[in-house]
Amino acid sequence: MDTDTDEVEKHAYDVREATDTVLLDFDNLMHEIYAHGEGASTEERESSICLAIYHLGILASPETTMGTFLPSAAQFVEASELGNGNHGVVTKARDTATGETVALKTLHPKPLYYAEDDEDALSPTHRVLREACFMAACRGHPSLVNLSAIAEVPDSTITGSKYCLVMEHVGPRLCDVLYHQRGCKPFAEREVRRIMRQVLSGAMAMHQRRIVHRGINVTNVLVGDGGDVKIGGYGVATSWSELDFPFAGVLSHLAPEYLADGTSDKEGLDLWSMGCLMLELLTGHEQFAVESGSGGDTLQKIEDVLGFTDKEIMESVEKPVGIELSTEVQRYRVQWRGKSRLRDLVPSQVLSDEGFRVLQGLLMYCTKGRIRAEDALKLPWFTRNTDDSAPPVSVSSWVCVGDDSAHPAVSVSARVCIVALALLFLVFAFLIGRS
C-alpha cells in the first residue's frame, strides 16, 4: 500500500473516531436530559458538543474554512423558501457578515410523520445537532453539501430548537429538475452516468466515515448552477454503530430487507436507494411507488419489476415480526409468477450493457451481493467513459441534454455554419430571380 493511500485511510479513520466521540458525548447529554431534566449544565454541555462538531468539521476538511463558531441566526437575512420537508424548512439567506448566499435549515418541533402527542420523537435540539455532526464529518467532498456553521436561534419558542444549520447554497432539488423543468422526461444515459458518478462518489465518502445517509433520492440531491449534483438532507442519517436508530424513509426507495423486517446491513440501504434513483432518472418515474403506503405493496411492486425475492429475503419476511407481511407476499406470488422485467424498463437503446450492470448491481435483493459504491465506480461504465466528467455551463442547458429536438447549447461554430448556409441560399435565390 502506497504512502498516499495510507494517509487517506488514516484521515478517514481519524474522522470516524472523532464522529463516534461526538455522538457518544451527544447521547450521554441527551440521556442526562431525559433522565433528570434540563439542568444548569445543559447549556454548557450543548455548547461543548457544538464546539466538538465545529472541530470535527475542520478535521474532516482542513483545506476549507468553517464559518464563525455559533453565530446568531439574526446574522442571516432570509430571502425565500427553498424546501419544506418532513424534518424542517430550508430557506435561502444572505450572510450579512460576509455577503455570501447560504441555506438555513430550521427543524420542525417534530418530524411531520410523528403525531402531535407522540412522545418518541427526539427533541429538535437533539435532531439538529445529530444532523450537524454527520454533515461536519462529511465536509469538503465536492458531491456532499457543506456545513458552514451551527447558528443560535434567538427565539426558540416556535421551533423548540436552540440551533439551526448554516449550509452552502447549491440550487434546485433534482426532483424539481426532473418533474417540473423536464416534465418527467428521462435523462439520457450520458447524463445519468454523470449524476450517478457524483452521487456514488459522495456516498462512498460517507460510507468511508461509517455514515449511512438513508435518504438518497431526488428530493435530497441538489443541482448546482454548473450542473454538478450534491447530496444533502441528512435528517435521517445514522452511523454504523447505531443502525437500529429509528427513521421514516421514502417508501419507494426502501430496500426489501428493511421493508421485510426493519433491518439493513450497513450501507445496504444507500446502495439500494441509489439504484432506485438511477432507475428513476432513466425512466422519468419512481418505479416502486405505491398509493397505499404499505410495505407489503411496495415489496409486491419490487417483485413485479425484479421477479421473486431470493431465499434470504423470504426467510426475513417469514420472521415473527413479519408474519402478516409474509402472508400478503405469498398470496401475491400465487397470483403472479414472473421473471425480472428490469431490462424491459430500460432497454439497450436507453442503457448500455455496461450501465445495466451498474443498475443491476445496486438493485440486488441480497445485501451481500449489492455492489458497493467504491466498486461500482470501478466498473467499465465509469472507467471507459469520461465524456461526462466536465459539467455543462448551466442548469438550464443541462436539463435539456438528450433532447434532440430542442437543444439550447448550440456551439458557436454550428451557428456560423447555419448563418453561412442561409446567406448562400439567399444569394442563390437572388441569382435565380435575376435570370
C-alpha positions in Angstrom: 0.0 0.0 0.0 1.5 3.3 -1.0 2.0 6.4 1.2 -0.8 8.4 -0.2 -3.3 5.6 0.4 -2.1 5.2 3.9 -2.6 8.9 4.6 -6.1 8.8 3.1 -7.1 5.8 5.2 -5.6 7.3 8.4 -7.5 10.5 7.8 -10.8 8.6 7.3 -10.1 6.7 10.5 -9.4 9.9 12.5 -12.7 11.4 11.2 -14.6 8.2 12.2 -13.1 8.3 15.7 -14.0 12.0 16.1 -17.5 11.3 14.8 -18.0 8.5 17.3 -16.7 10.6 20.1 -19.1 13.4 19.3 -22.0 11.0 19.1 -21.1 9.4 22.4 -20.9 12.8 24.2 -24.1 13.8 22.5 -26.0 10.6 23.5 -24.7 10.9 27.1 -26.0 14.5 27.2 -29.4 13.5 25.9 -29.6 10.6 28.3 -29.0 13.1 31.2 -31.7 15.4 29.9 -34.2 12.7 29.6 -33.4 11.2 32.9 -33.0 14.3 35.1 -34.5 17.2 33.1 -32.5 20.1 31.9 -30.1 21.2 34.5 -27.7 24.2 34.9 -25.0 22.4 33.0 -27.1 21.5 29.9 -26.4 24.7 28.0 -22.6 24.3 28.7 -22.7 20.7 27.6 -24.6 21.6 24.4 -22.1 24.4 23.7 -19.2 21.9 24.2 -20.8 19.5 21.7 -21.3 22.3 19.2 -17.6 23.1 19.6 -16.7 19.4 19.1 -18.8 19.3 15.9 -17.0 22.5 14.8 -13.6 20.9 15.3 -14.9 17.7 13.6 -15.7 19.8 10.5 -12.2 21.3 10.5 -10.7 17.8 10.9 -12.8 16.4 8.0 -11.7 19.2 5.6 -8.7 21.2 6.8 -8.4 22.9 3.4 -11.9 24.5 3.6 -12.9 27.2 6.1 -15.7 26.7 8.6 -17.9 29.7 9.4 -17.9 31.6 12.7 -18.5 29.4 15.8 -22.1 29.7 17.0 -23.2 32.9 15.1 -26.6 34.3 15.8 -29.3 33.3 13.3 -30.1 37.0 13.2 -26.9 37.5 11.2 -28.7 35.8 8.2 -31.4 37.6 6.3 -33.8 35.1 4.8 -34.8 35.7 1.2 -37.0 32.8 0.1 -38.1 29.3 1.0 -36.2 26.5 -0.8 -38.0 23.5 0.5 -40.3 22.3 3.3 -39.9 18.6 4.2 -40.7 16.1 6.9 -37.9 17.3 9.1 -37.7 21.1 8.6 -37.7 24.1 6.4 -34.7 25.2 4.2 -34.5 28.9 3.2 -32.2 30.9 1.0 -30.5 33.6 3.0 -27.7 36.2 2.9 -24.9 36.3 5.5 -24.7 40.0 6.5 -21.2 39.5 7.8 -19.7 38.1 4.6 -22.4 38.9 1.9 -22.4 35.2 1.0 -25.6 33.4 -0.1 -26.3 30.4 2.2 -29.0 28.0 3.0 -30.6 27.8 6.5 -32.3 24.7 7.8 -34.6 25.1 10.7 -36.2 21.9 12.1 -39.9 21.3 12.8 -40.7 20.7 16.5 -41.3 17.1 15.4 -40.9 15.3 12.1 -44.2 15.5 10.2 -44.6 11.8 10.3 -45.0 11.9 14.1 -48.3 12.5 15.8 -48.5 15.6 17.9 -48.9 13.6 21.1 -46.1 11.1 20.2 -43.5 11.1 22.9 -41.0 9.0 21.0 -39.8 11.9 18.8 -36.4 13.3 19.6 -36.2 16.9 20.6 -35.4 19.4 17.8 -32.1 20.3 19.5 -31.1 16.7 19.6 -32.0 16.2 15.9 -30.3 19.3 14.6 -27.1 18.5 16.4 -27.1 14.9 15.2 -27.5 16.2 11.6 -24.8 18.8 12.1 -22.5 16.0 13.4 -22.9 13.9 10.2 -22.6 16.9 7.9 -19.4 18.0 9.7 -17.9 14.6 9.3 -18.5 14.7 5.6 -17.3 18.3 4.9 -15.1 19.0 2.0 -16.4 16.5 -0.5 -17.5 18.1 -3.8 -20.6 15.8 -4.0 -21.8 16.5 -0.5 -23.5 19.7 0.8 -21.1 21.5 3.1 -21.9 22.6 6.6 -20.7 26.1 7.3 -21.9 26.6 10.9 -24.4 25.9 13.6 -26.3 29.1 14.4 -28.0 30.0 17.7 -31.7 30.8 17.3 -32.6 33.9 19.4 -36.2 32.8 19.9 -36.5 29.0 20.1 -40.1 29.0 21.3 -41.5 28.5 17.8 -39.3 25.6 16.6 -38.2 24.3 20.0 -34.6 24.2 18.9 -31.9 26.5 20.1 -29.9 26.0 16.8 -30.3 25.9 13.1 -27.9 24.7 10.3 -26.0 27.1 8.0 -25.1 25.3 4.8 -23.8 26.1 1.4 -26.4 27.2 -1.1 -26.4 24.8 -4.0 -29.5 25.1 -6.2 -32.8 23.3 -7.0 -33.6 19.8 -6.0 -33.2 17.1 -8.6 -36.9 16.3 -8.2 -37.7 19.8 -9.3 -35.5 19.4 -12.4 -36.9 16.0 -13.3 -40.6 16.6 -12.7 -41.1 20.3 -13.2 -38.4 21.6 -15.5 -38.2 18.4 -17.7 -41.8 17.3 -17.3 -40.8 13.8 -16.3 -38.7 13.4 -19.4 -36.0 10.7 -18.7 -32.3 11.7 -18.7 -30.0 10.4 -21.5 -27.6 7.7 -20.4 -24.6 10.1 -20.6 -26.3 12.5 -18.1 -27.4 9.6 -15.8 -23.8 8.4 -15.7 -22.6 11.8 -14.8 -25.1 12.2 -12.0 -24.5 8.6 -10.7 -20.7 9.1 -10.8 -21.1 12.1 -8.4 -23.8 10.5 -6.2 -21.8 7.3 -5.8 -18.7 9.3 -5.0 -20.5 11.2 -2.3 -22.0 8.0 -0.8 -18.6 6.4 -0.9 -17.1 9.3 1.2 -20.0 8.9 3.7 -19.5 5.1 4.0 -15.8 5.5 4.5 -16.7 7.5 7.5 -19.2 4.8 8.5 -22.2 7.0 8.0 -25.4 5.9 6.3 -27.5 8.6 4.7 -30.7 6.5 4.5 -32.5 9.1 2.3 -30.7 9.4 -1.0 -33.4 10.3 -3.5 -34.3 13.1 -6.0 -35.5 15.3 -3.1 -32.2 15.2 -1.2 -29.9 15.5 -4.3 -29.4 19.2 -5.2 -28.3 20.6 -8.6 -25.8 23.4 -8.7 -25.7 26.2 -11.3 -23.0 24.3 -13.2 -25.0 21.1 -13.3 -23.0 19.3 -10.7 -25.0 17.5 -8.0 -24.6 17.3 -4.3 -26.2 15.0 -1.6 -27.9 17.0 1.2 -30.7 16.3 3.7 -29.0 14.3 6.5 -32.2 14.3 8.7 -32.4 10.5 8.9 -28.6 9.8 8.7 -27.0 7.5 11.2 -23.7 5.8 11.9 -22.9 2.1 11.5 -22.7 1.8 15.3 -26.4 2.6 15.6 -28.1 1.1 12.6 -31.3 0.4 14.6 -31.8 4.2 15.1 -35.5 4.7 14.0 -36.4 6.6 10.9 -39.1 7.0 8.3 -37.7 6.9 4.7 -39.3 7.3 1.3 -41.2 4.0 0.9 -40.4 3.7 -2.8 -36.7 3.8 -2.1 -36.5 1.5 0.9 -34.6 -1.7 0.5 -36.6 -5.0 0.5 -34.9 -6.3 3.7 -35.9 -3.1 5.5 -39.5 -3.4 4.2 -39.5 -7.0 5.4 -38.3 -6.7 9.0 -36.9 -3.2 9.6 -33.2 -4.2 9.3 -30.4 -3.4 6.9 -26.7 -4.2 6.6 -24.6 -1.1 7.0 -24.6 0.8 3.7 -27.1 -1.6 2.1 -30.0 1.0 2.3 -28.0 3.6 0.5 -26.9 1.3 -2.3 -30.5 0.2 -2.9 -31.8 3.8 -2.9 -29.1 4.8 -5.4 -30.3 2.0 -7.7 -33.9 3.4 -7.3 -32.6 6.8 -8.1 -30.7 5.6 -11.2 -33.9 3.8 -12.4 -36.0 6.9 -11.8 -33.6 9.1 -13.9 -33.7 6.6 -16.8 -37.5 6.2 -16.8 -38.7 9.6 -15.6 -40.8 8.0 -12.8 -40.5 6.2 -9.5 -40.8 2.5 -10.4 -41.6 1.2 -6.9 -44.1 3.8 -5.8 -47.5 2.6 -4.4 -50.5 4.6 -3.4 -51.4 2.5 -0.3 -48.3 3.4 1.7 -47.9 -0.3 2.6 -44.6 -2.0 2.9 -46.2 -5.2 1.6 -47.5 -3.4 -1.5 -44.0 -2.0 -2.1 -42.5 -5.4 -1.9 -45.0 -6.6 -4.5 -44.1 -3.7 -6.7 -40.4 -4.6 -6.4 -41.1 -8.3 -7.2 -43.2 -7.1 -10.2 -40.1 -5.5 -11.6 -37.3 -7.7 -10.4 -39.0 -11.1 -10.1 -39.2 -13.2 -6.9 -37.0 -12.5 -3.9 -34.3 -14.9 -3.1 -34.3 -17.4 -0.2 -32.6 -15.0 2.2 -35.3 -12.3 1.8 -38.1 -14.8 2.1 -36.6 -16.1 5.4 -36.6 -12.5 6.6 -40.2 -11.8 5.8 -41.2 -15.1 7.5 -39.8 -14.0 10.8 -42.5 -13.5 13.5 -42.2 -9.7 13.2 -43.3 -10.1 9.5 -46.0 -12.9 9.6 -48.8 -10.7 8.3 -46.5 -9.2 5.6 -45.2 -12.7 4.7 -48.8 -14.0 4.2 -49.6 -11.0 2.0 -46.5 -11.5 -0.2 -47.1 -15.3 -0.5 -50.7 -14.6 -1.6 -49.4 -12.3 -4.3 -46.9 -14.9 -5.5 -49.7 -17.4 -6.1 -51.4 -14.9 -8.4 -48.3 -13.8 -10.3 -45.2 -15.8 -11.3 -42.7 -14.0 -13.4 -39.1 -13.1 -14.0 -37.3 -9.8 -13.9 -38.5 -7.2 -16.4 -35.9 -4.6 -15.4 -34.4 -4.8 -18.9 -37.8 -4.1 -20.4 -38.0 -0.9 -18.5 -34.5 0.2 -19.6 -33.8 -1.5 -23.0 -30.4 -1.4 -24.6 -31.2 1.7 -26.6 -31.8 3.5 -23.3 -29.0 2.0 -21.2 -25.9 0.1 -22.5 -25.0 -3.3 -21.1 -22.2 -1.7 -19.0 -24.7 0.7 -17.5 -27.2 -2.0 -16.9 -24.5 -3.9 -14.9 -24.3 -1.0 -12.5 -28.1 -0.7 -12.2 -28.4 -4.5 -11.6 -25.6 -4.4 -9.0 -27.3 -1.7 -7.0 -30.8 -3.4 -7.1 -29.7 -6.8 -5.8 -32.1 -8.4 -3.3 -29.3 -9.8 -1.2 -27.3 -7.1 0.6 -24.1 -9.1 0.4 -24.4 -9.2 -3.4 -25.3 -5.5 -3.7 -22.4 -3.6 -5.3 -20.6 -1.1 -3.1 -20.2 2.5 -4.2 -16.4 2.2 -4.4 -16.7 -1.0 -6.6 -19.4 0.5 -8.8 -17.2 3.4 -9.7 -14.5 0.9 -10.9 -16.8 -0.7 -13.5 -16.3 -0.1 -17.2 -19.4 2.1 -17.5 -17.5 4.8 -15.5 -13.8 4.0 -16.3 -14.3 3.8 -20.0 -16.5 6.8 -20.3 -15.1 10.2 -19.3 -17.3 12.3 -21.6 -19.5 13.2 -18.7 -16.7 14.5 -16.4 -16.9 18.1 -17.5 -20.1 19.8 -16.2 -22.3 21.7 -18.6 -22.4 25.5 -18.5 -25.7 25.9 -16.6 -28.7 24.1 -15.2 -30.9 25.4 -18.0 -28.7 23.8 -20.7 -28.3 20.6 -18.6 -32.0 19.9 -18.1 -32.4 19.6 -21.9 -29.5 17.3 -22.6 -30.7 14.3 -24.6 -33.5 16.3 -26.3 -32.5 16.2 -29.9 -35.5 18.4 -30.9 -34.6 21.4 -28.8 -31.0 21.6 -27.5 -30.2 25.1 -26.3 -26.4 24.5 -26.1 -25.7 25.1 -29.8 -22.0 25.8 -30.4 -20.7 29.0 -32.0 -19.3 27.1 -35.0 -22.7 25.5 -35.6 -24.3 28.9 -35.6 -21.8 30.2 -38.1 -22.5 27.3 -40.4 -26.2 27.9 -40.2 -25.8 31.6 -41.0 -23.5 30.9 -43.9 -25.9 28.3 -45.4 -28.7 30.8 -45.1 -26.7 33.5 -46.8 -25.8 31.1 -49.7 -29.4 30.2 -50.1 -30.4 33.9 -50.3 -27.7 34.6 -52.9 -28.7 31.5 -54.9 -32.4 32.6 -54.8 -31.4 36.1 -55.9 -29.4 34.9 -58.9 -32.2 32.6 -60.0 -34.6 35.5 -59.7 -32.5 37.7 -61.9 -32.1 35.0 -64.6 
